Structures are given as C-alpha cells and as structure tokens.
C-alpha cells in the first residue's frame, strides 16, 4: 500500500490554461480528444446522479 504522499501521480495530458504555443496541430487534436472524453465522462456521471436524486425524491415525496 502507498501512503497518500507516496502514490504515483497520473501524468497530466492537458492542464487548463497551459501555453499552447509550441504544440503541433496533431498534439492539439489529441488534447481535444482527451477533453471531449472527459466531458462525456462528467456528463454521464451527472446524469446518473440526477437520475438517482429524482428517484429518491419521488420515493420520499409526501402524497
């Protein structure tokens, strides 16, 4: 097991606000693909959570 400060850090493929000056068009496309995949992952998780919340609210709603 790793202590919290000893865990290997995942390599960042893109950092928001980083300098894009020296990146090629291909590298920019790669970063765009990574960010689009992350947006899809975030939207899927948001959908799951809002669906779960709606179901819970419906279950506990006073009739």
C-alpha atoms as an extended CHARMM CRD file, in Angstrom:
* protein
*
        63  EXT
         1         1  UNK       CA              0.0000000000        0.0000000000        0.0000000000  PROA      1               0.0000000000
         2         2  UNK       CA              1.0890000000        3.5560000000       -0.6760000000  PROA      2               0.0000000000
         3         3  UNK       CA              0.8970000000        6.3680000000        1.8160000000  PROA      3               0.0000000000
         4         4  UNK       CA             -1.0910000000        9.2910000000        0.4310000000  PROA      4               0.0000000000
         5         5  UNK       CA              2.0130000000       11.2940000000       -0.3660000000  PROA      5               0.0000000000
         6         6  UNK       CA              3.8140000000        8.3090000000       -1.9530000000  PROA      6               0.0000000000
         7         7  UNK       CA              1.1930000000        7.4250000000       -4.5540000000  PROA      7               0.0000000000
         8         8  UNK       CA              2.3390000000        7.7620000000       -8.1250000000  PROA      8               0.0000000000
         9         9  UNK       CA              0.7140000000       10.7960000000       -9.7020000000  PROA      9               0.0000000000
        10        10  UNK       CA             -1.0390000000       10.2150000000      -13.0290000000  PROA      10              0.0000000000
        11        11  UNK       CA              0.5420000000       12.0330000000      -15.9360000000  PROA      11              0.0000000000
        12        12  UNK       CA             -1.4660000000       15.0620000000      -16.9790000000  PROA      12              0.0000000000
        13        13  UNK       CA             -2.2950000000       15.0770000000      -20.6650000000  PROA      13              0.0000000000
        14        14  UNK       CA             -3.5320000000       18.6330000000      -20.5180000000  PROA      14              0.0000000000
        15        15  UNK       CA             -3.6230000000       21.3750000000      -17.9390000000  PROA      15              0.0000000000
        16        16  UNK       CA             -6.3000000000       24.0380000000      -18.2770000000  PROA      16              0.0000000000
        17        17  UNK       CA             -4.7360000000       27.3710000000      -19.1840000000  PROA      17              0.0000000000
        18        18  UNK       CA             -1.3770000000       25.9280000000      -20.2290000000  PROA      18              0.0000000000
        19        19  UNK       CA              0.6640000000       27.5250000000      -23.0160000000  PROA      19              0.0000000000
        20        20  UNK       CA             -0.2880000000       26.0540000000      -26.3920000000  PROA      20              0.0000000000
        21        21  UNK       CA              2.3270000000       27.9250000000      -28.4290000000  PROA      21              0.0000000000
        22        22  UNK       CA              4.6910000000       25.0360000000      -29.0910000000  PROA      22              0.0000000000
        23        23  UNK       CA              2.1020000000       22.2990000000      -29.6620000000  PROA      23              0.0000000000
        24        24  UNK       CA              1.5630000000       20.9050000000      -33.1380000000  PROA      24              0.0000000000
        25        25  UNK       CA             -1.8700000000       20.5770000000      -34.7160000000  PROA      25              0.0000000000
        26        26  UNK       CA             -1.7260000000       16.8290000000      -34.0070000000  PROA      26              0.0000000000
        27        27  UNK       CA             -0.9370000000       17.3980000000      -30.3420000000  PROA      27              0.0000000000
        28        28  UNK       CA             -3.8210000000       19.8490000000      -30.1070000000  PROA      28              0.0000000000
        29        29  UNK       CA             -6.1480000000       17.2530000000      -31.6490000000  PROA      29              0.0000000000
        30        30  UNK       CA             -5.0020000000       14.7110000000      -29.0480000000  PROA      30              0.0000000000
        31        31  UNK       CA             -5.7200000000       17.1440000000      -26.2330000000  PROA      31              0.0000000000
        32        32  UNK       CA             -9.1160000000       17.9950000000      -27.7030000000  PROA      32              0.0000000000
        33        33  UNK       CA             -9.9710000000       14.2680000000      -27.8240000000  PROA      33              0.0000000000
        34        34  UNK       CA             -8.9030000000       13.8310000000      -24.1870000000  PROA      34              0.0000000000
        35        35  UNK       CA            -11.0030000000       16.7920000000      -23.0870000000  PROA      35              0.0000000000
        36        36  UNK       CA            -14.0510000000       15.6180000000      -25.0730000000  PROA      36              0.0000000000
        37        37  UNK       CA            -13.7950000000       12.1750000000      -23.4740000000  PROA      37              0.0000000000
        38        38  UNK       CA            -13.5840000000       13.7910000000      -20.0440000000  PROA      38              0.0000000000
        39        39  UNK       CA            -16.6400000000       15.9470000000      -20.7740000000  PROA      39              0.0000000000
        40        40  UNK       CA            -18.5840000000       12.8150000000      -21.7860000000  PROA      40              0.0000000000
        41        41  UNK       CA            -17.4970000000       11.0810000000      -18.5720000000  PROA      41              0.0000000000
        42        42  UNK       CA            -18.5700000000       14.0700000000      -16.4680000000  PROA      42              0.0000000000
        43        43  UNK       CA            -21.9340000000       14.3490000000      -18.2260000000  PROA      43              0.0000000000
        44        44  UNK       CA            -22.6100000000       10.6240000000      -17.7550000000  PROA      44              0.0000000000
        45        45  UNK       CA            -21.8470000000       10.8680000000      -14.0370000000  PROA      45              0.0000000000
        46        46  UNK       CA            -24.0440000000       13.9560000000      -13.7220000000  PROA      46              0.0000000000
        47        47  UNK       CA            -26.9060000000       12.1330000000      -15.4440000000  PROA      47              0.0000000000
        48        48  UNK       CA            -26.5280000000        9.1630000000      -13.1050000000  PROA      48              0.0000000000
        49        49  UNK       CA            -26.5740000000       11.3950000000      -10.0560000000  PROA      49              0.0000000000
        50        50  UNK       CA            -29.5580000000       13.4830000000      -11.1470000000  PROA      50              0.0000000000
        51        51  UNK       CA            -31.4890000000       10.3230000000      -12.0440000000  PROA      51              0.0000000000
        52        52  UNK       CA            -30.7360000000        8.8200000000       -8.6410000000  PROA      52              0.0000000000
        53        53  UNK       CA            -31.7500000000       12.0220000000       -6.8970000000  PROA      53              0.0000000000
        54        54  UNK       CA            -35.0180000000       12.2320000000       -8.8470000000  PROA      54              0.0000000000
        55        55  UNK       CA            -35.8220000000        8.6280000000       -7.9380000000  PROA      55              0.0000000000
        56        56  UNK       CA            -35.0930000000        9.2920000000       -4.2690000000  PROA      56              0.0000000000
        57        57  UNK       CA            -37.1900000000       12.4630000000       -4.2660000000  PROA      57              0.0000000000
        58        58  UNK       CA            -40.0580000000       10.5510000000       -5.8810000000  PROA      58              0.0000000000
        59        59  UNK       CA            -39.8140000000        7.8010000000       -3.2890000000  PROA      59              0.0000000000
        60        60  UNK       CA            -39.8170000000       10.1410000000       -0.3160000000  PROA      60              0.0000000000
        61        61  UNK       CA            -42.3730000000       12.6000000000       -1.6910000000  PROA      61              0.0000000000
        62        62  UNK       CA            -45.3520000000       13.0850000000        0.5920000000  PROA      62              0.0000000000
        63        63  UNK       CA            -48.5940000000       12.0820000000       -1.1330000000  PROA      63              0.0000000000
